[in-house]
């Protein structure tokens, strides 16, 4: 199984703690972000990151709430965090862009093979997740 590494940084006063999966082959590699559901960074997102790494991508399961917490057993708390994240609409976007900026600065990333904008990265992540889900 592909090992996950913690990737953490502060954004807007919140410590974000994601999980990064690296391919086993020498890099640099293209990159994708795996965004969690409303219930936080659960095992499904971690598994998607591992599967994408097996396909040759540096994959980061991004934490949008803070603390890298899985709220699958506490959906009420997750709902409150989701509302805090989307209440000012720009917060969700700036947080996603912050993850993108952190990811593209990593030495494991091939900037020529990775999207050059957060929007392109999101589209790439969606496409690659569909591929990973079908394998």
C-alpha positions in Angstrom: 0.0 0.0 0.0 1.2 3.5 -0.8 2.4 5.4 2.2 0.7 8.8 3.1 2.8 11.7 4.3 1.3 14.6 6.3 1.3 18.0 4.5 0.4 20.9 6.8 0.3 24.7 6.6 -1.7 27.6 8.0 -4.4 29.4 6.0 -6.5 32.2 7.3 -5.6 31.3 10.9 -6.5 27.6 10.5 -3.9 24.8 10.5 -4.8 22.6 7.5 -3.5 19.0 7.7 -3.7 17.0 4.5 -2.3 13.7 3.3 0.1 13.4 0.4 0.7 10.1 -1.6 3.8 9.8 -3.8 4.4 7.4 -6.6 7.0 4.8 -6.0 8.9 5.7 -9.2 11.5 8.5 -9.3 10.0 12.0 -9.9 9.1 14.7 -10.5 5.4 13.8 -11.2 2.2 15.5 -12.3 -0.1 16.4 -9.4 -3.7 16.3 -8.4 -5.7 17.4 -5.4 -8.4 15.1 -3.8 -11.1 17.2 -2.1 -13.1 15.8 0.7 -16.8 15.5 1.2 -18.8 17.6 3.6 -17.8 15.1 6.3 -14.1 16.0 6.2 -11.0 14.1 5.3 -12.1 10.5 5.6 -10.6 7.2 4.6 -12.2 7.4 1.1 -10.1 10.5 0.2 -7.0 8.9 1.6 -7.6 5.8 -0.5 -8.2 7.9 -3.6 -4.9 9.7 -3.1 -3.1 6.3 -2.7 -4.7 5.0 -5.9 -3.7 8.1 -7.9 -0.1 7.7 -6.6 -0.2 4.2 -8.0 -1.1 5.7 -11.3 1.9 8.0 -11.2 0.5 11.2 -9.7 1.5 13.1 -6.6 -1.9 13.2 -4.9 -2.9 15.4 -1.9 -6.0 14.7 0.1 -6.6 18.3 1.0 -8.1 19.3 4.4 -10.5 22.2 4.0 -11.7 22.4 7.6 -8.5 22.3 9.6 -6.9 19.6 11.8 -7.3 16.9 9.2 -10.3 15.5 11.0 -12.7 12.9 9.8 -16.3 13.9 10.8 -18.1 10.8 9.5 -19.2 10.0 13.1 -20.1 13.6 13.9 -22.1 15.1 10.9 -23.5 18.0 12.9 -20.0 19.4 13.6 -19.1 18.9 9.9 -22.2 20.8 8.9 -21.2 23.8 11.0 -17.6 23.7 9.6 -19.0 23.5 6.1 -21.2 26.6 6.7 -18.1 28.5 8.1 -16.2 27.5 5.0 -18.9 28.6 2.4 -20.6 31.5 4.3 -18.2 34.0 2.7 -18.1 32.4 -0.8 -14.5 33.5 -1.4 -13.2 31.5 1.6 -13.7 28.1 -0.1 -12.0 29.4 -3.2 -9.1 31.0 -1.4 -8.6 27.8 0.6 -8.5 25.6 -2.5 -6.1 28.0 -4.1 -3.9 27.9 -1.0 -3.7 24.1 -1.3 -2.9 24.5 -5.0 0.0 26.9 -4.2 1.4 24.6 -1.5 1.2 21.6 -3.8 2.8 23.2 -6.9 5.7 24.4 -4.7 6.7 20.8 -3.8 9.9 19.5 -5.3 8.1 16.2 -6.2 5.9 18.1 -8.6 6.7 18.4 -12.3 5.4 21.9 -13.2 5.4 21.0 -16.9 3.1 18.1 -16.4 0.8 19.7 -13.8 -2.0 22.3 -14.5 -0.9 25.9 -14.1 -4.0 27.1 -12.4 -6.2 26.0 -9.6 -9.2 25.6 -12.0 -7.2 23.4 -14.3 -5.9 21.4 -11.4 -9.5 20.8 -10.2 -10.5 19.6 -13.7 -7.5 17.3 -13.8 -8.2 15.9 -10.4 -11.8 15.1 -11.4 -10.7 13.4 -14.6 -8.0 11.4 -12.8 -10.3 10.4 -10.0 -12.8 9.0 -12.5 -9.9 7.0 -14.0 -8.8 5.7 -10.6 -12.3 4.8 -9.7 -12.6 2.6 -12.8 -9.5 0.6 -12.2 
